[in-house]
Amino acid sequence: MEYLRVFMEYESDDMPVLYFYEVDVEEERLACRAIEIFVNRQATCMEDLYHDVTEMVPIPTAKELNKGLWGSGFSASVISKEEFERVWNSPVYQGTLTAE
């Protein structure tokens, strides 16, 4: 597994500003779990990211996101499983909301 933290440029209060992904690198880089963090620091955890989708899209690498290959406004980094689990198990995100 690979764990990613992806900051997004602020668009509106109802759009996430930060995503966390648990990516299965041996299964076409599909996300096993994902977390959305909103500007009010509320965390929404998703165990089935692909529920009701027509096409399953692999999660890009941090390098691809940072190079702008998937559009602008991303700042991504690889994180530890422990950091992902800490966020997963908390209803309110305590970390920074913007890329450092």
Helices and strands as residue ranges (DSSP letters): E 2-8, E 18-24, E 30-37, E 43-46, H 62-66, E 74-79, H 81-88
